[in-house]
Amino acid sequence: MKRQDVLDLLYNRYILPTKKARELHIGVELEMPIINLAKEAVDFSIVHDLTKRFMIRFDFSEAVLDEKGDIYSVVNVINGDILSYDCSYNNLELSFGKERNLNVLYDRFTEYYSFIQEVLQESNYMTSGIGINPYREFNQHIPIPTGRYRMLFNHLSSYDRYRIPMYFHPHTDYGMFSSASQVQLDVQYEHLVSTIKAFSLLEPLKAVLFSNSILLGEDEDLLCSRDMLWENSSQGINPHNVGMFEKIPESSEELLEYIASSSIYCTERNGKYINFEPINIVEYFKQDIIVGEYNDGMKKHVVEFEPLIEDLAYLRTFKFEDLTFRGTIEFRSVCCQPMSDAFSVAAFHVGLIHKTKEIIEILVKDHVIYNHGYTAHELRKLFNRRAYPAFVEPESLRGLLLEILELAYDGLKERHLGEEIFLKPLFERAETLSNPSRHLLAELEADTDIEDVIREYAAL
């Protein structure tokens, strides 16, 4: 297939949907670790019992089973909400059907979450709003027994095959103990590039506000290890598949070229998920034969196959500002938050989605964090650390954070739905220059027991 043909396919899949007129809808996904307070491995039978009881309580009728007959995803066909498990049965996810009003989603969330906690507490378990499972060392890090999750684990475990100048961390199971808070928002074509640019420029400030994924016992100065776990894994072999835009696209043409520079690493044939060495998507469609492998649960099998146009559906990138085939941007850079603050992430993004011009004007002229020689990507890495860069003046940083949050507040206020209430914890964090990771470390340094922090972050 010629390069232009691939570009046309990518345009139709990713850019064209943004040209469809539609109202702003919100998609919210909340992952959270399941924690056995006895400091023993999570018993998956307790998780499966929770799923069945949840189905009955909330009339979730469409179930997806793993190869052992256990439910790992269940859907409410009326509102589109999903309870599922991400990568393993140690990580629970609530995904909400698209809505226009955050309050509607929040009401459903609190009802679901309260029930989940009530059931888990019968077994001395709970979920909590901590981005890295603090009891991960006790758990079985076993992928959900499906072809898709085995494929993903195989892909992540293959890092030692690659002889490239890149640091790979050893946590190939990070998907089984890390939890995120993700938001999808509809984006219109005329605002596509400015939205990606504005939110890319915001990423260092988001690290200041939202960091909540410390690998306790390892590098505890890294407040948001989530970035490192993705970027220094097999997912990051092509850096254009993960994280930030090193060079932020300035036009839809540049964005399309960026998408065309990303890599594909998996597909499906005859019901079997196949992973293979990541290859640029344009180059992929030039190949006659691709060599990959699949895992049947017992062993790996080498397989050869021809690329098909349908494989484009398996081009999976994990950018912080990720354009999807639905005509939405998925914002993927935020860790799971304390449960009382769970909707602050969605509120932040919804409040700013129509303020991109103002964001760009503020940050392009800024001298608090920008215009010191660092790119947004480099600043994100600096602000993921416990110590601020030497050039940062704390009072000025506080002022910049509050200026952005006031802009988000105005954006929500203009919607006349009362959603601005969800920003309250972010104003408090900005005033104190704190975030969940900093608070957790301060508590542990004050000899607070980790279980007390778990319970604090679990409370609504």
C-alpha positions as CSV (number, residue, x, y, z in Angstrom):
1,M,0.0,0.0,0.0
2,K,1.3,3.4,-0.9
3,R,2.1,6.0,1.8
4,Q,-0.6,8.4,0.6
5,D,-3.2,5.5,0.8
6,V,-2.2,5.0,4.4
7,L,-2.5,8.7,5.2
8,D,-5.9,8.7,3.6
9,L,-7.0,5.8,5.9
10,L,-5.6,7.6,8.9
11,Y,-7.3,10.8,8.0
12,N,-10.7,9.0,7.6
13,R,-10.2,7.2,10.9
14,Y,-9.0,10.0,13.1
15,I,-9.5,13.5,11.5
16,L,-12.7,13.1,9.7
17,P,-14.9,12.2,12.7
18,T,-14.0,15.6,14.3
19,K,-15.8,17.3,11.4
20,K,-19.2,15.9,12.4
21,A,-21.3,18.5,14.2
22,R,-22.2,17.4,17.7
23,E,-22.6,18.7,21.3
24,L,-19.9,18.3,23.9
25,H,-20.2,14.9,25.7
26,I,-18.1,13.7,28.5
27,G,-16.6,10.2,29.0
28,V,-15.1,9.4,32.4
29,E,-13.0,6.3,33.3
30,L,-11.9,5.7,36.8
31,E,-9.5,2.9,37.7
32,M,-8.8,2.0,41.3
33,P,-6.7,-0.7,43.0
34,I,-8.4,-3.5,45.0
35,I,-6.6,-3.8,48.3
36,N,-6.5,-6.8,50.7
37,L,-6.0,-5.1,54.1
38,A,-4.7,-8.3,55.5
39,K,-1.6,-7.7,53.4
40,E,-2.1,-10.9,51.4
41,A,-2.8,-11.5,47.8
42,V,-6.2,-10.5,46.6
43,D,-8.5,-13.6,46.4
44,F,-10.0,-13.4,42.9
45,S,-13.1,-15.4,44.0
46,I,-14.0,-12.4,46.2
47,V,-13.7,-10.1,43.2
48,H,-15.9,-12.4,41.1
49,D,-18.5,-12.4,43.8
50,L,-18.5,-8.6,43.8
51,T,-19.0,-8.6,40.1
52,K,-22.1,-10.9,40.3
53,R,-23.6,-8.9,43.1
54,F,-23.0,-5.6,41.3
55,M,-24.7,-6.9,38.2
56,I,-27.8,-7.8,40.2
57,R,-27.9,-4.7,42.2
58,F,-27.6,-2.3,39.3
59,D,-29.1,-4.3,36.5
60,F,-26.0,-4.7,34.4
61,S,-27.0,-7.3,31.9
62,E,-24.3,-7.8,29.2
63,A,-21.4,-9.8,30.6
64,V,-18.0,-10.6,28.9
65,L,-16.4,-13.8,30.2
66,D,-12.7,-14.7,30.4
67,E,-11.5,-18.2,29.3
68,K,-12.3,-19.6,32.8
69,G,-15.9,-18.4,32.6
70,D,-15.4,-15.5,35.0
71,I,-16.9,-12.1,34.2
72,Y,-14.3,-9.4,33.6
73,S,-16.6,-6.8,32.0
74,V,-20.3,-6.0,32.5
75,V,-22.4,-3.3,30.8
76,N,-25.6,-1.4,31.6
77,V,-27.3,-1.3,28.2
78,I,-29.4,1.7,29.2
79,N,-26.8,4.2,30.2
80,G,-23.7,2.6,28.8
81,D,-21.8,2.3,32.1
82,I,-19.3,-0.5,32.4
83,L,-17.7,-2.2,35.4
84,S,-14.6,-4.0,34.3
85,Y,-11.1,-5.1,35.4
86,D,-8.1,-3.7,33.7
87,C,-5.2,-6.1,32.9
88,S,-5.8,-8.1,36.1
89,Y,-8.4,-8.7,38.8
90,N,-6.4,-6.5,41.1
91,N,-7.5,-3.3,39.3
92,L,-11.2,-2.3,39.0
93,E,-12.5,0.2,36.5
94,L,-15.7,2.1,36.2
95,S,-16.4,3.6,32.8
96,F,-19.4,5.8,32.3
97,G,-21.6,6.2,29.3
98,K,-21.2,9.6,27.7
99,E,-23.2,12.4,29.3
100,R,-23.4,16.2,29.1
101,N,-23.5,16.9,32.9
102,L,-20.8,15.8,35.4
103,N,-23.3,15.8,38.2
104,V,-25.2,13.0,36.6
105,L,-22.1,10.9,36.3
106,Y,-21.0,11.7,39.8
107,D,-24.3,10.6,41.3
108,R,-24.0,7.2,39.5
109,F,-20.4,7.0,40.6
110,T,-21.1,7.5,44.3
111,E,-23.9,4.9,44.2
112,Y,-21.7,2.3,42.5
113,Y,-18.6,3.1,44.6
114,S,-20.5,2.9,47.9
115,F,-21.9,-0.5,47.0
116,I,-18.5,-1.8,45.9
117,Q,-16.9,-0.7,49.2
118,E,-19.7,-2.2,51.2
119,V,-19.2,-5.6,49.5
120,L,-15.4,-5.6,49.7
121,Q,-15.4,-4.6,53.3
122,E,-17.2,-7.8,54.2
123,S,-13.8,-9.5,53.4
124,N,-11.5,-6.8,54.8
125,Y,-10.9,-5.5,51.3
126,M,-11.4,-2.1,49.9
127,T,-10.6,0.1,46.9
128,S,-8.8,3.4,47.3
129,G,-7.8,6.4,45.3
130,I,-4.0,5.7,45.1
131,G,-2.4,5.5,41.7
132,I,0.0,2.7,42.6
133,N,-1.4,-0.2,44.6
134,P,0.5,0.3,48.0
135,Y,0.2,-3.5,48.6
136,R,1.2,-4.5,45.1
137,E,4.0,-6.7,46.5
138,F,1.5,-9.1,48.1
139,N,-0.6,-9.6,44.9
140,Q,-0.6,-12.2,42.2
141,H,0.4,-10.3,39.1
142,I,-1.5,-12.6,36.7
143,P,-3.2,-11.2,33.5
144,I,-6.9,-11.7,33.0
145,P,-7.0,-15.0,31.1
146,T,-8.0,-13.7,27.7
147,G,-6.0,-13.5,24.5
148,R,-6.0,-9.8,24.6
149,Y,-4.4,-9.4,28.1
150,R,-1.9,-12.3,27.5
151,M,-0.9,-10.5,24.3
152,L,-0.4,-7.3,26.2
153,F,1.7,-9.0,28.9
154,N,3.8,-10.7,26.2
155,H,4.4,-7.4,24.5
156,L,5.5,-5.7,27.7
157,S,7.6,-8.7,28.7
158,S,9.5,-8.7,25.4
159,Y,11.5,-5.6,26.2
160,D,14.7,-7.5,26.7
161,R,14.7,-8.6,23.0
162,Y,15.3,-5.0,21.8
163,R,18.9,-3.9,21.5
164,I,18.2,-0.2,21.4
165,P,19.7,2.7,23.4
166,M,16.8,2.9,25.8
167,Y,16.3,2.3,29.5
168,F,13.6,-0.3,30.2
169,H,12.2,-0.6,33.7
170,P,11.6,-4.2,34.9
171,H,7.9,-3.7,35.9
172,T,6.3,-5.5,32.9
173,D,3.3,-6.1,35.1
174,Y,2.7,-2.4,35.8
175,G,-0.8,-2.5,34.3
176,M,-1.8,-4.8,37.1
177,F,-0.9,-2.4,39.9
178,S,-1.2,1.1,38.4
179,S,-4.5,3.0,38.1
180,A,-5.5,6.1,36.1
181,S,-8.3,8.7,35.8
182,Q,-9.1,9.3,32.2
183,V,-11.5,11.7,30.4
184,Q,-12.8,11.8,26.9
185,L,-14.3,14.9,25.4
186,D,-15.7,15.6,22.0
187,V,-13.6,17.9,19.9
188,Q,-14.5,19.8,16.7
189,Y,-12.1,20.0,13.8
190,E,-11.6,23.8,14.0
191,H,-10.5,23.4,17.7
192,L,-8.6,20.2,17.3
193,V,-5.0,21.5,17.0
194,S,-5.5,24.3,19.6
195,T,-6.9,21.8,22.1
196,I,-3.9,19.5,21.7
197,K,-1.6,22.4,22.0
198,A,-3.2,24.0,25.0
199,F,-3.5,20.8,27.0
200,S,0.0,19.8,26.1
201,L,1.3,23.1,27.5
202,L,-0.7,22.4,30.7
203,E,0.9,19.0,31.3
204,P,3.6,20.3,33.7
205,L,1.0,22.1,35.8
206,K,-1.1,18.9,35.8
207,A,1.8,17.1,37.3
208,V,1.9,19.7,40.1
209,L,-1.8,19.3,40.8
210,F,-2.6,15.6,40.2
211,S,0.6,13.4,40.8
212,N,-0.5,10.3,42.8
213,S,1.6,7.4,41.7
214,I,4.6,6.7,43.9
215,L,6.5,3.4,43.8
216,L,6.8,3.1,47.5
217,G,10.2,1.5,48.5
218,E,11.7,2.5,45.2
219,D,12.1,6.0,43.7
220,E,9.9,7.9,46.2
221,D,11.0,11.3,44.8
222,L,9.2,10.4,41.5
223,L,5.7,11.7,42.3
224,C,4.1,10.5,39.1
225,S,5.8,7.2,38.2
226,R,2.9,6.5,35.8
227,D,4.7,8.4,33.0
228,M,7.9,6.4,33.5
229,L,6.1,3.1,33.6
230,W,4.6,3.7,30.2
231,E,7.4,5.5,28.5
232,N,10.2,3.1,29.6
233,S,8.3,0.0,28.6
234,S,7.8,-1.8,25.3
235,Q,5.0,0.7,24.7
236,G,7.6,3.4,24.5
237,I,9.9,1.8,22.0
238,N,8.4,4.3,19.6
239,P,8.1,7.5,21.7
240,H,5.4,8.8,19.4
241,N,3.1,6.1,20.8
242,V,3.2,7.4,24.4
243,G,3.4,10.4,26.6
244,M,3.7,13.9,25.3
245,F,4.3,15.5,21.9
246,E,8.0,16.5,21.9
247,K,7.1,18.9,19.1
248,I,3.4,20.0,19.5
249,P,1.6,19.8,16.1
250,E,0.6,23.3,14.8
251,S,-1.8,22.1,12.1
252,S,-4.0,19.1,11.3
253,E,-1.5,18.1,8.6
254,E,1.3,18.0,11.2
255,L,-1.0,16.0,13.5
256,L,-1.8,13.5,10.7
257,E,1.9,13.1,10.0
258,Y,2.5,12.5,13.7
259,I,-0.1,9.8,13.7
260,A,1.5,8.2,10.7
261,S,4.8,8.1,12.5
262,S,3.3,5.9,15.3
263,S,3.8,2.1,15.5
264,I,1.5,-0.9,15.5
265,Y,2.4,-3.9,17.6
266,C,-0.7,-6.2,17.6
267,T,-3.6,-7.5,15.7
268,E,-6.0,-10.4,15.7
269,R,-6.5,-13.4,13.4
270,N,-9.0,-16.2,13.8
271,G,-9.8,-15.0,17.3
272,K,-6.2,-15.0,18.4
273,Y,-4.4,-11.8,19.5
274,I,-1.0,-11.6,18.0
275,N,1.8,-9.3,19.1
276,F,4.9,-8.5,17.0
277,E,7.9,-6.1,17.0
278,P,6.5,-2.6,16.8
279,I,6.6,-1.3,13.3
280,N,5.7,2.1,11.8
281,I,2.1,2.0,10.5
282,V,3.1,3.1,7.0
283,E,5.8,0.5,6.8
284,Y,3.5,-2.1,8.2
285,F,1.2,-1.9,5.1
286,K,4.2,-2.2,2.8
287,Q,5.0,-5.6,4.1
288,D,4.0,-8.9,2.4
289,I,4.3,-10.9,5.6
290,I,4.6,-10.0,9.3
291,V,6.0,-12.5,11.8
292,G,4.4,-12.5,15.2
293,E,3.3,-14.7,18.1
294,Y,0.3,-15.6,20.1
295,N,0.0,-17.2,23.5
296,D,-2.7,-19.8,24.0
297,G,-2.3,-19.8,27.8
298,M,0.1,-22.7,27.7
299,K,2.8,-21.6,25.3
300,K,3.7,-19.1,22.6
301,H,3.2,-19.9,18.9
302,V,5.0,-18.2,16.0
303,V,2.6,-17.1,13.3
304,E,3.0,-15.4,9.9
305,F,0.2,-13.3,8.4
306,E,-0.5,-10.7,5.8
307,P,-1.4,-7.1,6.8
308,L,-5.0,-6.2,6.3
309,I,-6.7,-2.8,6.2
310,E,-8.8,-3.9,9.1
311,D,-5.6,-4.0,11.2
312,L,-5.8,-0.2,11.4
313,A,-8.2,-0.7,14.3
314,Y,-5.3,-2.2,16.3
315,L,-3.2,0.9,16.0
316,R,-3.2,1.8,19.7
317,T,-1.4,4.9,21.0
318,F,-1.3,6.2,24.5
319,K,-0.6,9.9,24.2
320,F,-1.5,12.2,27.0
321,E,-3.7,14.0,24.5
322,D,-4.8,11.1,22.4
323,L,-7.1,11.6,19.4
324,T,-9.5,8.7,19.0
325,F,-11.5,7.3,16.1
326,R,-14.7,8.6,17.9
327,G,-13.8,12.2,17.3
328,T,-12.8,12.7,20.9
329,I,-9.6,13.5,22.7
330,E,-8.8,11.2,25.5
331,F,-6.8,12.8,28.3
332,R,-4.6,10.1,29.7
333,S,-1.9,11.7,31.9
334,V,-3.6,11.7,35.3
335,C,-3.2,9.1,38.0
336,C,-6.2,7.8,40.0
337,Q,-7.2,10.4,42.5
338,P,-8.4,10.2,46.2
339,M,-12.0,9.2,45.8
340,S,-13.3,12.4,47.4
341,D,-11.6,14.2,44.5
342,A,-12.3,11.7,41.8
343,F,-14.3,14.1,39.6
344,S,-11.8,17.0,39.9
345,V,-10.0,15.5,36.8
346,A,-13.0,15.6,34.6
347,A,-14.0,19.0,35.9
348,F,-10.6,20.5,35.1
349,H,-10.7,19.3,31.5
350,V,-14.3,20.2,30.9
351,G,-13.8,23.6,32.4
352,L,-10.9,24.3,30.1
353,I,-12.0,22.6,26.8
354,H,-13.4,25.9,25.5
355,K,-10.6,28.1,26.9
356,T,-7.8,26.9,24.7
357,K,-7.1,30.3,23.2
358,E,-6.8,31.8,26.7
359,I,-4.6,28.9,27.9
360,I,-2.2,29.3,25.0
361,E,-2.0,33.1,25.4
362,I,-1.2,32.7,29.1
363,L,1.5,30.0,28.7
364,V,3.2,31.2,25.6
365,K,3.9,34.5,27.4
366,D,4.6,32.8,30.8
367,H,7.9,33.1,32.6
368,V,7.0,31.2,35.7
369,I,7.7,27.8,34.2
370,Y,8.1,28.5,30.4
371,N,10.7,30.5,28.6
372,H,13.6,29.0,30.7
373,G,14.9,26.8,27.8
374,Y,12.7,23.8,28.5
375,T,10.0,22.3,26.4
376,A,6.6,21.2,27.8
377,H,7.8,17.6,27.6
378,E,10.9,18.4,29.6
379,L,9.0,20.4,32.1
380,R,6.5,17.6,32.7
381,K,9.5,15.4,33.7
382,L,10.9,18.1,36.0
383,F,7.6,18.7,37.8
384,N,7.0,15.0,38.3
385,R,9.8,15.2,40.9
386,R,9.5,16.1,44.5
387,A,11.9,19.0,44.2
388,Y,10.9,21.9,42.0
389,P,13.4,23.1,39.4
390,A,15.7,25.7,40.7
391,F,14.3,28.5,38.5
392,V,10.8,28.1,39.9
393,E,9.6,30.6,42.5
394,P,6.9,28.9,44.6
395,E,4.7,32.0,45.0
396,S,4.7,32.6,41.3
397,L,3.9,29.0,40.6
398,R,1.0,29.2,43.0
399,G,-0.3,32.3,41.1
400,L,0.0,30.6,37.7
401,L,-1.9,27.5,39.0
402,L,-4.7,29.7,40.4
403,E,-4.9,31.6,37.2
404,I,-5.5,28.4,35.2
405,L,-8.0,27.1,37.8
406,E,-9.9,30.4,37.7
407,L,-10.2,29.9,33.9
408,A,-11.5,26.4,34.5
409,Y,-13.9,27.7,37.1
410,D,-15.2,30.3,34.6
411,G,-15.6,27.6,31.9
412,L,-17.7,25.4,34.2
413,K,-19.7,28.4,35.5
414,E,-20.7,29.3,31.9
415,R,-22.3,25.8,31.6
416,H,-24.8,26.7,34.4
417,L,-24.7,23.1,35.8
418,G,-23.0,23.7,39.1
419,E,-20.1,21.5,38.1
420,E,-17.5,24.1,39.4
421,I,-17.9,22.5,42.9
422,F,-15.6,19.6,41.7
423,L,-12.7,22.1,41.4
424,K,-12.5,22.8,45.1
425,P,-9.8,20.3,46.0
426,L,-7.6,21.7,43.1
427,F,-7.8,25.2,44.5
428,E,-6.7,23.8,47.9
429,R,-3.8,22.0,46.3
430,A,-2.7,25.1,44.4
431,E,-2.8,27.2,47.5
432,T,-0.6,24.7,49.4
433,L,1.4,23.6,46.3
434,S,0.5,20.0,47.3
435,N,-0.9,17.0,45.6
436,P,-1.9,13.4,46.7
437,S,1.7,12.1,46.3
438,R,3.2,14.9,48.4
439,H,0.5,14.4,51.0
440,L,1.1,10.7,51.2
441,L,4.8,11.1,51.6
442,A,4.2,13.7,54.3
443,E,1.9,11.4,56.2
444,L,4.4,8.5,56.0
445,E,7.2,10.7,57.2
446,A,5.0,11.7,60.2
447,D,4.8,7.9,61.0
448,T,1.2,7.6,59.8
449,D,0.4,4.0,59.0
450,I,-0.1,3.4,55.3
451,E,-3.4,1.7,56.0
452,D,-4.6,5.1,57.4
453,V,-3.7,6.8,54.2
454,I,-5.4,4.0,52.2
455,R,-8.6,4.7,54.2
456,E,-8.2,8.4,53.8
457,Y,-7.9,8.2,50.0
458,A,-10.8,5.7,49.9
459,A,-13.3,8.1,51.6
460,L,-15.9,9.9,49.5
